[in-house]
């Protein structure tokens, strides 16, 4: 049984088609002109449209063009009189699924209707399968055997079995979207769509329209009705990325959807319902934002039903080598060449790095290294200039003398470079970005300062 829309300016034909299709247990709605039919068609109320091609005012081709422009992919069978095959061909080019010539008998139209409905259902199932396969691939791409990663996989399996909202927290680049897709792929909604929306990428007005949809004329430029993400994700999952960036008035509307499953399109007072599981992500401390009045406390608790916290890469350094190998293989497969690999010194350097950009930064380093490396084995010298070790330099500011901080920091960097390269001046100078003669001059100044300091201490000691 399907919901079918029939559009024809001849009442007798509408009634005949309606009676024929209703005998097959279909629900049929008829319209005498495309202008009246379009709002409910683009609203997604029907699974199939049958329309005449030649009608006063807007014809069938124009209606089909309007449907596709509005993003409506409902299958269409066009009905045309003998001798108007050219118009039917034009309709097929615009995306009509089939056409039938008048006059036609009841059995023929029933067969074509059933075929169109079956094909549309097959397309939906294939799309759902592709989405599911993509999401399962995302789950497999969660690389790492460290304790935090094992705990994350266990947590994903636990929350996937529920329909509760999920709040994924973690620094930028830790893989929050990847985890969200893994949760969807492991849930009972895996065969349904998963849609994503970045709350920081749109203004408040545009974000509201993207979430809930809008009616024609709701605002300047809204020349046709449009579904929002909640409607499109019905029975599936909606990922709200960077939820902290959502404006407070819109947070109240989101809270209502989460609590009641109800919303209105922009420019409409008609209440709509959607069965959507929401997964939100944030790289901020939302409780801190609640205290500052930037985020609704009731919405925070409504989102934080099933919290998932991702640890930064610096807390699972044991996964760095495995992740790096994975990224290099992906890059090589994409570019059609043999994969490169990091040598021991490079892997040691990568494991010592603090990774402020987390897994995303590591992926970028692998991409760059694969592009510039001259050999398949990538040494530390290729990547060391791209890494600023924040874990070491954070503590490096301690003990610096007021008024002499730059000199003290330069001395520490020089000492670090010399130690790293076993006292080799040329390599140390290259790492520091200075000439060998300049490094020699600075080492001389450091020795002289050290001698003056020792002499002063000796004088103080003798005076005591």
Buried (B, 14 or more C-beta within 10 A) or exposed (E): EBBBBBBBBEEEBBBBBBEBBEEBEBBBBBBBBBBEBBBBBBBBEBBBBBBBBBBEEBBBBBBBBBBBEBEBEBBBBBBBBEEBEEBBBBBBEBBBBBBBBBEEEBEEBBEBBBBBBEEBEEEBEEEBEEBBEEBBEBBEEBBBEBEBBEEBBEBBEEBBEBBEBBBBBBBBBBBBBBBBBBBBBBBEBBBBBBBBBBBEEBEBBEBBBBBBBBBBEBEEEBEBBBBBBBBBBBEBBBBBBBBBBBBEEBBEBBBEBBEEEEBBBBBBEEEBEBEBBBBBBBBBEBEEBBEEEBBBEEBBEBBBBBBBEBBBBBBBBBBBBBBBBBBBBBBBEEEEEEBBBBBEBBBEBBBEBBBBBBBBBBBBBBBEBBEEBEEEEBBBBBBBEEBEBEEEBEEBEEEBEEEEEEBBBBBBBBEBBBEBBEEEBEBBBBBBEBEEEEBEEBBEEBEEEEEEEEEEEEEEEEEE
